[in-house]
C-alpha cells in the first residue's frame, strides 16, 4: 500500500464508525476511495439524485438540508452522510452543500454494504432498522479497555526512519525535529525477507534496527563516538515489533516480556509508528484503578486536591473509549468514595478516634453509583444513639468540616442547598434519622417531598454500615405501604418535564447564561431518576442504582412488558449525551456543565434525543394514573 492510501486509512481509522474496523476492512476502504474537491457553495448531493457512495468529510464543512430547503444538520471533519439513502432507495433525501472548501472521500456502495455485513458496530452506527434508542444504548454497553483497544490508537505520528548509512548527527537532528525518542534504521534489500516493505517510490527497504535517545547516552556519548559515525554501526539489531491491530494490553506484555521501552508498530510489514512504554503508562494511569490507588497514597488533603486533574483525565478517557454510563458513573463514584474515605482517615488521624460510633452517609448520584464529572456534595452523618451533643458534637462538626473542605478542594463543590454533614440538621443520631424518614413518608408536604427525593438515594461511605441499612429497610417497608406518599411523590415528579413542545420540537432554556440550550440533568436525567425511584419504592426495592431499580421493577411486573427496557435505553442515552457534552467541554478548556445546544448535536443524536425525551414524557403521564391520590384524602 502506497503512502497516500496509508494516510487515508490512518486518518479514517480515527473516527467512528471506522475506528473499530479491522485493518482488513480499512484496507478495503482505502483501496476503493475516490477523492473529490468541492468549492464553497457547490452542491455535493442534490435532491432525488441517485447515490452510489458513502460520503466522508476529510476536511471542510458541509450543510445538509431537508426537502423544503431548511437546514437539517451541519457536518465537519470525520463526519459521514449519504448513508440513509444507501440503506433505502439510493435517492438523495437530504441535499448537501459545501459551506467551506471541502475534500470528500467517496466510498463505493459495495464496500459500504460489505462493512454493514461484516462489522456489527458499523451496521449499528449507520442503520436505523432497530429502534434508535435500543441500537445506541446497546452499542454504548460495550466496553473498550486495554484488552480490546488497538495499539494503533496510541500512534500519533509517523516514525522517524533513516538509512543505515546516515550519520549520528543527522539522525539526532531528525529525532529532535520530529520531537520523537527513537529512529527506525533501514537498509535497501531485494527479495521478501522479514521486516521488508516498499516505499511510495517503489524502493524496497528492510528494518534492521532501532536507535533510541537512551542509546545516544550509552552507545555514543559514553563511548566517545564521532558524530559522523553511521547509525548502522551502533543501532540495536534486536527488533521487537507489534502489529497495529494488536491490543494495548498485548503491546504492554510484549514490552515487559522483552525488556524494551520502544516498540515499532507495523501495518503488515510497514512501520507506521513507534510506541514508548510511557505512552502505555500514560494511557493506563488515566484509569480509575490507578486513581484509587493514588488517592490512598496521599498523606494530606493538599495532596488529594492535586489529583483533581487526574479525575478529569480519567473521565475523558473513559468516555472517549466507549464506556457506557454505568461504567463511567460507577468509576467516578468509586473514585469519589476513595476521596471521602481517605479524607476521613486523615481527619481521624488529626482529631483522634471518634467518641461514639458513626456512619458517614452519601446521597444523590454517588449513592446511586451514577456520578458525572459535574457534581457537588450531598452527605450526612448518622451517629450512634449514645451521642451526647454537648460532649460529642464539636468533634463531629470538625470531622464534617475537614471532609467537606477537603472535598471542595478536590473538585466536589459545596452543596448549594447545604445538604452536608456540616449542617447540624444532617448530623444526628440514628433514632432522629428514623423519625425524619418516618415523618417524611407520613406527612408528605412539599418541603418533605424534596428531602425525600434527596435522602432516599443513600449509601454508606465509611463507618457503621448497618446504620444506613436500617434506614434503607425502613424506606422500603414504609413507602410501599403508603399510597398517599407515593401519590404525592408522583405529582412532585411532574414538576420537571422534558423539553418537548408541539410536534416534539425542543423547548429551550431562557435563563440568560444558558439561553437557547437544554439542561440535560434538570430536564432529562433527574426527572427520569425521580420517576424510576417512585416505582422502585412502590415495589419495595432496596436498590439505589437506577438501572438496578429498573431490574427490580421489571421482576415485579409493576409496569407493562417492555416499559422498563424503554426507560433503561432512554436513561442510558440521556446520561451518555450529558457525559459526552461534559467531555467536550473539558477538551476545549471550558467549565463542564449540563447544558447542550441542540444545533451543535449531530442529526442522528438529535433525533434519538427526542425519542428519549418522548419516553420520559410518556412515563411521567403514566405516573399520576398509576399512583392516584387515595379517595379518603381527596374528600378532605
N, C-alpha and C positions, 0 to 999 in steps of 0.2 A: 504494500500500500504506500503510495507516494505521500509526501509531506502535506500536500493540500487536503487530501482525503483524511489523513490522520488528524489534521487540525479540525476538520468538520466533525468527526466522531467524538473527539475530545471535548469540543465545545458543546455539542448537543447532549453529551452524556452528563452535563452539569445540571440539566433542567428536567423537571417532571413533564411527561411520564417516561422520559428517556433515561433518567438517572438510574433506574432499576433494571435496565435491559442488560442482557449478556453481551459480551464482546462480539459474539457471532451475529446477533441481531443489529448491533450498532454498525458492524461492517456492512450488512445488507443495506442499511440506510445510506451510509456514506458513499457506497459504490454506485447508487442509483440517483442520488440527489441531483437536481438541476437548480442552478443559482440564477436568480433574476434580480435586476436592479429597478426600482421604481422611484421616480422623482416625486417631490412634494406635490400633492394634489392629484396624482394619477390614480386611475382605477385599477384595483388588483382583481377583485371579483365583482361582476355585475349581475344584477338580479336576473334569475332564471337562466343564466349561462350554465353550461354543463361543466361540472367539477370532476377532475380526474386525479387530483393530487391533494395531499395534506399540506398546508402552508405552515412553515416555521419561521418566525421572525429572527433573523440573525442580528440585525441592527436596525435602528429607526423606530417608527411608531405607526400604528395603523388604527383607524376608526372603523368599527363595524356598525352597520345601520339596519334598522327594521325596514320592512317593505314600504312603509309610509314615509321613510326618509329621516325619522328621528334617530338620534344616537342610541345605539344599543350597548356598545362597550368600546373601551379604548385599550389597546394592547401594546406591549413593548417587547424588548429583547427577551427571547426564550419562550414567548407565548405561541400557541398554535391556534389556527382557525381553519374552517372548511370541513372539520370532521363530522359535524351534524349532517351536512349534505352528502358526504361519502357514505354515511350509515343509512341514508334514506334513498331518495330518487336521483341523486347526483346532480340536482339542480340547485343553484345558489339561492338560499333562503335569506341570507344576511349579506348584503353587498359590503365590500371592504374597499377602503381608500387609504393611500399613504398620506399621512399628515406631516411626515418628515421624509427626507431622502432615506429610502428603506431597502434593505437587502433581504430577500426571501429565499429560503430553501424549500423547493417543491419536492415532496416525497410521493412517488407514484402510488396509485391506488392498490396495486397488487402487493406492494411492500407493506402498505398500511393494513391491508387485510391479513397479511401474514403476522404482523405484530399483534393484532387483535386475537388471532387464533393461538399464537404460541406463548403469549405473556398475559396472564390474568390481570396483573396490576395495570398494564397498559389498557387492556379492554375495559376494566372498571373505570379508568380515568376518562375515556372518550365516549363510552356507551351510556345510554340512559334507558336501557331496556328494563333494568331493575329499578325499583323505587329509588329516587335520588338520595334520600336520606339514608336508606339502608346501604346503598353502594358506598357512599362516602364514609359512613360510620364504621362499616366492616373493614374498609381499607385502612382506616386510622388505628384499628386494633392491632395491626401487625407491627411487631417490634422491629427495631433496626439498630443493633448494637455492634460491639466489636466482633461478634461471632458471624455477622452477616454483612456488615458494611464493607464494601470493597476497598482495597488499599488505594485504588486509583483516586478515591475521594480526597486523599491527603496529598496528592501530587498537584502542586500549584504552579510549576514552571517546567519547561523542558530542561533536560540535563545539560551540563557543560560537557562537550565531547571533543577530545583533542587527539591528533595523530601522535603515535608513539615517538616520532622524531621532534616534536615540539619541545622547546627549551623550558626549563623550570620557571624562568622569569615570565615567559609568555603565558604559561599555564596559571601562574599566580595572578597575573593581571586579568585573565579571563574569569577566574573564580571570583575575584574581587568585584569586577564589573557586574557580574551576574548575582552578586550577594548570595553566592552558594557556599557550600562547605566541602565540595568534592568535585572531581572531574573523572569522567569515564575515558579510559585510554583505548584507542582504536588502532588497528593496523589493516592495510588493504589485504584482501585474500581472494582466492579462487575456490571454486567448489562450494559445498554447503556444510561447512563444519558448524559445530555448536557455537552459539552466540554470534552468528553472522547475519547480516541484513543488507539491504540495498537502499542507497540514499536516493533523493529525488532526481539526481543526475545519472543514475544508473550504476554508479560505482558501488562495489561490494566491499563491505567492511566487516571486521570481526572485533568484538570486545575482547581485549587481552588483559585488562586490569582496571583498577580504580585507585585514585590518588586523593587523599583527604587532607584537610587542613592540619590534622594532627601529624600526618606523615611529613609535612614540611618541618615540623619541630624535631621529630625523631630521626628522620632519614636524610634531611637536607641540612638544616641549621646545625644540629648536634654533630653531624659528620663533616661539616665544613665543605660541602659540595659547591661547585661553581654554579651560578645562576644559569649558565649556558648548557648545563648537563641535560641530556634528552630525558624526557619524562619516562620513556620506556625502560630506562636503565634502573629506575628506582621505584616505579609503581608496583603495588601489590598485585600479584597474578592470581591470588586466591579469591576467585569470584564466587560470591553467593548472591543469587538473584531471586526474584519472585515475579509471577505473572500478575498483570493488573487486575485480573478477575478474582484473585485470592482475597481472603478477608483480612482485616486489620489484625485480628487475633492470630491468624496464621503467620503474618509478617512479624509480629512480635515474637512468636515462638521461634521462628527462623533466626532472628537476630540473637536471641538469648542462647539458642542451642549452638550457634556457630561463633558466639562471642564477637559479633561485628556490630558497629554502630551505624553504618551506611548500607543501604540495601537498594541496588538498582531495580527499578520496576520496569518490566518488559511487556510490551504488547506483542505477543508471539516472540520473535527474536529481536525486535527493535526496542532499544531503550526509550522510554517516554518520561522518565523522571528518576530521581533518587530520593528515597525517604530516609530520614535520620531517626534514630531511636527517640530523640527529643520530640519529634513530631507525634509519635505514638503516645509518649508520656503526656504531652500537652493535651492530646485528644482525650486520653483516659482520665487525666486529672480534672477534667470538667465534669466528671460523673458524680452522682450523688454519693456513691460509696466512698470515694476519695474525700469528699467534703465532710461527711460524717466523721471519718477517721481524723481529719484535720481539726474539726471542732473540738474533739475531746483531748487534743494535744495542746490546746491553748491554756495558758496559765492566768489570763486576765480578761476582763471584759473588753479592754482595748484591743487585745489580740483577736478576739472574736469579731469585733467590728471590722477589722481589716479583711475578713473573709467575705464581706458583703459582695464585692465584685465577682468572687468565685461563684456565688449563688446565681447571679445573673448569667454568667457564662455557662453554667451547667443547665440553666433553664433554656437558654438559646440553643444549646447543642441538642437537648432532648427534642425540642420542637422541630428543629431542622432535620433531625434524623428520623422523624416519623413516629415518635412516641405518641400514643393516644392520650386523651385527657386523664384517664385513670392512672396511667403510668406517671405522667407529669405531676398530677395532683398528689399522688402517693409519695413520689420522690421529694417534692418540695415540702410536704407535710413532715416527712421523716427528717429532713434537714432542719426544719423549724423546731421540731421536738428536740433535736440534738442541741440547738442553741439554748432552748429553755432549760434542758437538764444540766447542761454544763454551767449555765448561769446560776442555777440553784445549788449546784455543788460548790461553786466559788462563793456564793452568798453564805452557805452554811460554814464554809471554812473561815470566813471573815467574822460571822456573827456568833459562831458556836452552834452546838446542837439545838434543835427546836425544843421548846419547853413542853409541848404536847404534840402528839402525832397530828399530821395534816396531809391533805392531798391537794396538789396544785392541779386545777381543772382548766382545760381549754374548751372554747366554744366556737361555733361557726365553722368556717371552711377547714381549719386544721383538725377539728374534731371529726369532720366528715372525710378526712383524707382527700380534700379537693382544693388544696391551696393553689393559688396562682402567684405570680411574681408581684402583683399589686395586692397588698394585704395589710391589715392593721392588727392590733392586738384585741383579742376577746378572751379574757381569762378571769379566774376567780379562785378563792381559797376556801376549801372545806376543812374545818378544824374539828378536832375531837370534841366530844361533849364535855370533856374535862376542862375545856378552855375557860379561863377567867380573864375577862377583858382588862381589868386593872393591872393584872400581873403579866399577861402574855401578849397583849395586842401590840405593844411597842416593837416587840421582836418581829411579829408577822408583818407589820407595816413596813419595817426596814427591809425585810426579806422581799416583799412585794415590790418595793421601790427599786431595790437593787436589780431585780429581774426586769421590771418594766423599763427602767432607764437603759439597761443593757440591750434589751430587745430593740428599743428605738434606735440606738446607735448602730445596731446590726441591720437596720432597714425595715423592721417591723414597727411601724409608727404607732404612736399612742392612739387609743380608740377615741374618736370624737364624741361618742356617747358615754364615755367614762365607764365602759364595761371592763373594768380591770380590778385586780385584787388590791390596788392602792385605794380604791373606794371602799369605805368601811361597810357599805351595804352588801358588798360582794366578798366580804371576808368574815364568814360566820360559821358557827358550829353546825354539825350535820343536822341536828334537830331543827334548827332555824331554816336550813335549806329545805327540809321536808315540809315545813309549814309554808314556805314560799311556793313550792311546786303544787302542793295541795290547794292553796288559795287561788293560784292562777287557773287551775282547772275548774274549781268550783265556782268562781266568780269572774268570768271572762270579760272584764272591762277592756276598753281599747289599750290602755297602758299595760295591762297584764297580758294581753294577747301579744303585744310587741315583745315583752320579756320572755314569753313562752317561745316565740319564734327564734329568739337569740339563744336561750339556755336549753332548749330541747334538743339541740345538737351539742352533745357533751362527751368529753373523754378525759381520762386520767393522763396526766403528763409526768407525774412524779409523786412518790409517797404512797399513802394508803389507798390503793386502787379500789378496794371494796366500798369506800365512801361513795364514789361515783357509781359503782354498780348498784348500790342501794337506791340511788336516785333514778337510774335507768329502769330498774324494776318497778319503782313507784309510778313513773310516767306510763310505762307500757300497760300497767294494770288499770290505773285510774282513767287515763284518757279514753281507752277503748270502751269504758263503761259510762262515758259522759257525752251523750248525744248533743247536749246544749253547747258544750265546749267545742266539739267537732264542727258543729254548725257555725259557731262564732269564728272559729279559725278559718273555715271555708270562705266565709264572707270577707274576712280580713285579707285573705289571699288574693281577692279580686281587686285590691287597691292598685296593684301594679300589673298593668295589662301589656300585651305585646304591641309593638309599634306598627300595627296594620290598620290602614284606613279603608275607604271604599275600594273595591276591586283589588284588595290586598296590596295596595301601594304602601310604601313606608311612611310612617308619621315621624317627623324629625324632632329632636330636642330643640328648644328655643330658650336656652338659658344663658346666651351670650358667649361664654367661654367656649362651649362646645356646640355652637349653633349649627343646625343642619346636619347633625350626627345622631347616632343611636347609641345609647348606653347599654351595652350587651349584658351587663350584670343586672342593672336595675330593671330593664325591660325584658330580659331573657332568662339568664341562669337563675337569678334569685327567685322570681315567681315560680319557676319550674321546681326548684328545691322546696318552696313552700307547699305547693300542692301535693308533691310526692310525699312530703313529711306527713301531711294530713291523712293520706291513705294508709301510710305505714302505721301511724298512731291508731287508726281505726282497726287494723288487723292485728294489733298487739306486737308489732315488730320492735325488737330492741336494737336493730341495726342503726348505724349512724351514717354510713356512706350511702349516697343517693342511689347508686346502681344496685347495692345490696338490698336497699329498701324496695326497689322495684322487683327484685327477685322474690322477696318475701311476699309482696303484694300479689305477684303472679301465682305463687304457690297456693295462696288462699283463695284465688279466683274471685277476688273482690271486684276486679274490673273485667270487662268483656275480653275474650281471647284476642290476642294481638295488640291490645292497647298498651300494655306495659312495654312491649317491644318498640312501638312507635315513640313512646315517651323516651325510651332509652336512646334511640337513634337521634331524636331531636336534641336531647340534652347533650349528647356527645358532640354533635355538630356545633351547637352554640358555644360549648366550652372550648372546642378547638379553634373556632373562629376568633374567639376572645384571646386565646393564648397566642395564636399566630400574629394577631394585631400587636400584642404586647412585645412579642419577639422583634417585629419590625421596628417598633418604637426604640427599643434598646439598640438595635443595629444602626439606626440612624441618629443616635445620640439624643433622643427625645425622652422625656419622662414618660414611662409607660402608663397607660390608663385603660379605661374600659370602653372608650368611645370610638366607634368606627364611622367613616363616611361611606355610604353605600356606593357612591360613584367611583370610589377607589378600590372596590371589590370586584374581582373578575366575574364575568357574566354567569358562569355555572354556579359559582359560590353564592352569588346574589339570589338566584332562583332557589337554591337549596335553603338559603337563609329564610326566605319567605315560607317555604314548606315547613321548616322547624317552628316558626312563629305561628303558623296555622295550626300545627299540632298542639302547641301551648294554648292557643285561643280556644280550641275545641275542648281541651281538658279543663280549662277554667269554667267554661259554660256548664260542664257536667257536674262540677263541684256542688253548686247550690241545689241541684236536684238530688244528688247522692246524699247530701247532709242537710236536710231541711230543718228549720227551727222547730223544736218539739211543740205540739199543739197546745199543751198547757201553758207554755211560755208565751205563745203568741196571744192568748186571751188576755194576758196581763198587759 
